[in-house]
């Protein structure tokens, strides 16, 4: 994980968060702040999903969930960004099917 640099004026604000009734910890506050930002900014969700998918950290299905788009829209987005889709060889898909079926 990358190091997080906090603006010098923010720590005093963060210190009062556990004292507030809304959040029990700074981590809970930061999680909520990030989720709120991502909910409001589709571009950030899409870019994050694309980057994670490109780095092989998430599947296409998970990328769709993160970006909050359907699979066809995600395929178009990946293509527009020049990101190649990861397709398993047929033999690998057969192995997965056997695992699911048995």
VOMAR-944125 format. One record per atom (N, C-alpha, C): residue in one letter; x, y, z. Coordinates in steps of 0.02 Angstrom, whole numbers, plus 50000, padded with zeros to 5 digits. Example, Ala and Ser with C-alpha at 12.3 -4.5 7.8 and 13.67 -1.06 7.14 Angstrom:
2
A506604971650390A506154977550390A506604983550390S506424988850354S506844994750357S506455000250394
//
This chain:
102
X500424994150000X500005000050000X500445006250000X500245011349964X500635017449960X500575021350025X501105024950041X501075029150101X500575034850089X500225036650141X499735042050137X500035048150171X500045053550135X500295059850163X499685064250178X499645066450240X499075070450261X499285077750265X498875081950237X498985089150240X499115091150313X499595095450324X499795097250392X499235100050436X498725103050406X498195106050447X497645101050466X497635095250434X497095090350446X497165086550512X497755084750536X497795080550596X497395083250656X497365089750666X496975092250723X496235090650714X495995090850652X495295089050639X495185081550650X495675077550628X495605070350636X495605068150709X495975071750751X496015069850822X495345070450858X494895074650835X494255075450869X493735070350846X493875066850792X493385062150765X493165056850815X493625053450851X493395048450900X492965051450955X493025057950967X492615061251019X491905062650995X491815062650930X491155063950902X490735057550906X490095058250910X489665052350915X489565048850848X489725052150793X489605049250726X490085043550709X490715043950732X491225039050715X491595036850777X491735030350780X492095027750839X492855027950830X493085029050767X493805029350755X493955033450693X494575035350687X494795038950628X494735034450566X494885028050574X494835023350518X494115022950492X493645022650538X492935022450517X492745028750479X492985034450502X492855040750469X493165040850399X493795038750393X494135038650328X493785033850280X493585027950304X493215023250262X492575026450235X492215029650278X491595032850258X491725038550208X492245042450221X492425047950176X492595045350106X492975039950103X493165037050039X492555034250004X492135030650040X491525027750010X491065033249984X491005038750021X490585044350000X490865047449936X491515048349934X491835051149875X491735046649814X491845040249823X491755035549768X491025035149744X490565035749791X489855035649772X489675041749729X490005047249743X489855053449707X490235054049641X490785050449634X491225051349576X491295044849536X490855044049486X490885038049444X491565037549409X491855043149389X492505042849355X493045039649398X493035041149463X493515038149508X493405030549515X492755028649522X492595021449527X492825017749465X492685020549407X492855017249344X493615016849336X493965022349350X494695022249344X495015017349393X494755017049453X495015012449503X494895005249481X494295003849456X494134997049433X494584995149374X494694999749328X495124998249270X495844996949292X496095000949336X496785000149358X496874993549395X496414991849439X496454985549476X496394979549429X495944980149380X495864974849330X496504974049289X496784979649266X497394979549225X497974976349263X497994977449329X498534974649370X498374967449392X497824964649367X497624957749384X497454956949457X497214962249489X497044961949560X496314959949570X495894961349519X495184959549522X494954956649456X494414952949458X494124949949398X493694955149361X493494953249301X493054957649262X492394958749300X492134953449330X491514954049368X491594958849426X492144958249462X492274962749519X492364969949494X492694970749437X492784977449408X492104980649393X491644976549367X490964979049353X490624981249417X490694977249469X490384978949533X490674985449561X491334986049559X491654992049585X491464998349545X491454997749479X491285003449436X490535004749434X490144999849456X489415000249454X489165001049383X489434996549339X489214996349269X489094989049251X488714987949197X488614980949175X489224978649136X489244972149122X489844969149092X489984971949023X489464973148984X489574975848916X489864982848919X489614986948965X489884993748972X490614993448996X490764988749041X491454988149066X491914986049010X491694981448967X492104979448910X492254985348865X491754989548853X491854995548811X492355000348844X492285001248909X492735005748946X493455003148942X493544996748954X494214993748951X494514994548881X494114993348830X494344994148761X494545001348747X494125006148769X494275013248758X494925015348792X495085012148848X495695013848885X496295009648861X496175005348812X496715001248786X496934995648833X496474993548877X496634988148924X496354981648895X496804976948886X496594970448858X496244966348912X495704963048890X495344958648936X495724952248946X495684949449005X496014943249022X495524937549008X495694933548960X495264927948942X495634921548957X495324917148995X495644910749010X495634906248949X496164902348939X496144897448885X495574892548897X495324889548843X494754885048848X494874879548898X495474876648899X495634871248947X495534873549019X495724879649032X495644882349100X494904883249118X494504885549070X493784886349084X493454879649096X493684874449060X493414867749071X493564865349142X494184866649165X494374864749233X493934868249284X493804874649273X493374878349320X492664875549318X492424873949258X491744871049252X491704864449290X492224860349284X492224853949320X492184854949395X492534859949420X492544861349492X491844863649514X491534867849474X490874870349492X490344864949488X490384860749438X489884855549427X489944849949477X490554847949495X490634842249540X490574844049613
//
